[in-house]
């Protein structure tokens, strides 16, 4: 009986979770691989075409343009989200009056639908009807093409993404900072360490597991960003802010090329897997540097 409990019972306890993951995660993933090897419009029977979708994808200039836009968007957004969330967490775990109120204020954007966030900022930054341009004209300045100029549009999307996500990851950092023993800081103050030294040599190293989690999760969420971008620019101007997820959605549901869209999804999955693996290697799985 004891042998049964040791070897079999743990797997029985995990069975419901494994069943849910199998039905809603592993099976759809494997089915997606199969669909990527077929020609399918989502209605008629699937036709197996081997790797033709991937060969077509290799020469698809529009897809690789959206891929490049996604990488650029991610490279700028993730570090800004990380720095903003960490900075807010450090400030709001200090001796600041009303810190709980400000935590709620900075967390509030994460509770709003991405579509609503996009439409709100579109109302503020619209070229002809935007509030910001109206205020600029009152000050005697020319309106700015926030959403219709390629460089400005990418900058706006990055800043709005950081604004909408930083509060969520701030909460993770707050939790991590609260979990650090105060004895480290007391010892540092006795040795003459200032606020910057305490942050650099105590807070940051001990937040390494939290940092890894924030970087990985924020990257996945940034790469998957679609409703907010669509509400702001709809991928424009001239495709300058069209990212991989929008390209996949248009290919699969508007053009009814589900097999080809699945091949794009597999590429996106490989990119995310590669990035996550690199992060775990670089950060050694979030292992702390301080004993």
N, C-alpha and C positions, 0 to 999 in steps of 0.2 A: 504493500500500500504506500509506504514511504517513497519507494522507487518511482511509483506511478505519479505521486504528487510532485516529485522533483523534475521529472522529465516531460510529463504530458500535461499536467495541470496548468503551467504557465502558458502553453500554446492554446489551451482551451479558453483561457481568459482573454487572450489576444484575438481569438477567432472572430468576434463581432467586428472589431476594428479592421482586421485584415479583409473581411468580407466587404465592408463599406469601401475601403480603398480599392479593392479589386474591381468592384462594380462601377464605381464612379471615377476612378483615376487610371488604374492600369489597363482595363479593357478599352476605354476610349482612346488611350494613348496608342495601344497596339493597333486598334482599328484605324486610327489616323495614319499610321505607317502604311497600312494596307491601302487605304484610299489614295495616298500619295503615289501609289504605283498603278493607279487606274485612271481611266478617262470616265468622268461621271459628272452629270449635270445636277445631281441631287434628286432626280425623279426616275429616270430610266435606269435599266440595269447597268451595273459597272462593267467596264471593259478593261481587262488587264493589259497594260502597255509597258510594263517593266520600268526602266529608269528614264523614260522619255520626258516625263515632267521635269526631272532634275536636269537633264541635258538642255531642255528649253529654258529652264530657269537660269542656267549659267550664262546664257546670251541675252537675258532680259534686262535691257538697260534701265527701264523704269523701276524695276524691282531693286536693282543695285543702287539707284539714286535714292530711293526711299530708305534703303539699308544705310547708306552714308549719312542721310539726314538723321536717322535714328541714333547712330553712333555719336554724331556731333551733339545731338540733344542730350544724350546720356552722359557724355564726357563732361558737359558743363553743368547739368542739373544735379547729378549725384553728389559731387563735392560741395556744391552750394547748399544742398539739403543737409548734408552732414555737418558742415560748419555752422549753419543757421540753427539746426536743432541742438547741437552741442553748446553753442554760445547761449542760447535761450535757457537751456537746462542749468548751466553753470550760474548764470545771473539769477535765476529764479529759485535756486537752492541756497542762495546766500541770504544775508540778513537784509531783505528788502521788504518794506511794508506793502501789504496787499499782494504778496507773491501768489497766493492761491487764486486770486481774482485774475491776475495776468496769465497764469497757466491756463485758466478756462478760456480767456480771450484768444490766446495763441492756438489753443486746441480747437476752437470753434470752427475754423475753415474746413477741418477734416470731416465735420459732421454734415457738410453741405454736399449735395449731389454735384458731380463733376460738370454736368450739363448746366446747372444753375450757376456754378462758378464761372464757366466759360461765357455764358450769356451776360452775366453781370459785368465782367471785365470788357466784354464787347460793347456794352452800353457805355462804359466809362471811356473806352479808347477808340470808339468809332471815328472815322475820318470826318464825316459830315455832321454827325449828330452826337458825337461823344462829349462827355462832360469835360474831360481833360483838355481837348482841343478848344472847346468853348471858352474855358478859363484862359487858355493861351492867347486866344484872339482878343479877349478883354484886356490882356496885358500888352497888346500890340505886337504879338509874335505870330508867325505863320503856323497854321495847323501842321501836325506831324502825321505822316502816313504810318501809324503804328501797326496796322494789320494788313496793309496793301503793299508795303515795301518788304522785300525778302529778308534783309538784315534785321529790320525793326521787328518783323513778325516773329522771327526765331527768338529774338531777345525777349519779346513779350511773353511768348509761350514758356520760355525757361523761367522767367521771374514769377509768372502766375503759378507754374507747377511747384516751385519752391515755396511760394506763399501758401499754397493749399496743402502741402505735405509736411512741412517742417514741424508743425505742431504735433503731429502724430508720433514722429520719431523723437521729439522733445520729451514726451512722456517716458519713453524707453530709457533715455539718458538720465532723466530725473530719478527713475527707479534705480538705475545703476549707481548713480552718485550717492543716493541715500543708503545704499548697501555697503559703502566703503567705511571702514571703521575710523572713527575720529582720532584714534590713537596715532595713526600715521601723521595726521596734520598737527597734532600736539607735539610730536617728536620733531617735526620739521620746523615748527615755530620756535622751539627751544634751541634748535641749531641755527636759528637766524634765517630760515628760509622764508622768502616773501610769497605773495600770492601767485606770481608767475611760476616760481620754482615748485610750489605745491601742486599747481595744475600740471606742469610739464613732467614732473618726476613721480607724482602720486596718482592724481586723478586720471590722466590720459592712459598710463600703462594699465591701471586696474580696470579701466573701461574697455579694454581690448575685446573681451567677448561681446559686449554690447555693441561696440563699434562694428565688429564683423557682421552681426545680425542686422544692424541698421544699413550698412552698405549693401549687403546682399538683397534685403527686402526692398530697399529704395530703388535699386537698379532694376529689379524685376518689375516693380510698379511703374517706373519711368518708361521702360521699354514697352510695357503693355498700354501706355497712355493712348486713349483714343477719343472718348466723349468730350474731354476738355478741349483738345486740339480741334476737333470737328466743330464744336460750338464757337470757338474763337475765329478760326480761319478756314475751316473746311478743307484743310490741306494746302491752301493757297498762300501767297500768290504764285500762280504757275507751278504748283507742286512743290514749292520751296519748303513747306512744312508738312508734307505728306510723309508719314512714317510707315513702318512695316505693317503694323496692325491694320491701318486704314487700307493699305494696298491689298492685304489678305482679305479683308472684308469685302472690298469692291470686286475682287476676282471671284470669290466664292459665291456671294449672294447677289451681286448685280450682274455679273457676267455668267453666272451659273457654271463656273469651272471649278467644281469642288475638289477634284483630284489635283489640279494645279495649285489651288489655294492650300491644300494639305501639304504639298511639297514645300511651299513657302513656310508653313507653320513648322515643319521639321527643321528647316534652316534656323528659324527663330529659336526653337528648342535647343539646338546644338550651340547657338551663341550664348544662351543663358547658362547652359550646362558648363561650357568652357569657362565663362566668366566666374561662375560659382566655384569651380575647381581651382582656378588660379587664386581666387581670394582665400580659400582655405589653405592653399600651399603657402602663400605669402604671409598670412597671419597665423599659420600653424594651428588652424582650427580654433582660433580665439584664445590660445594659451597666453596667460598673463606673463609679463616680463618681470614683475616684481614679486618676490617671495612673500 
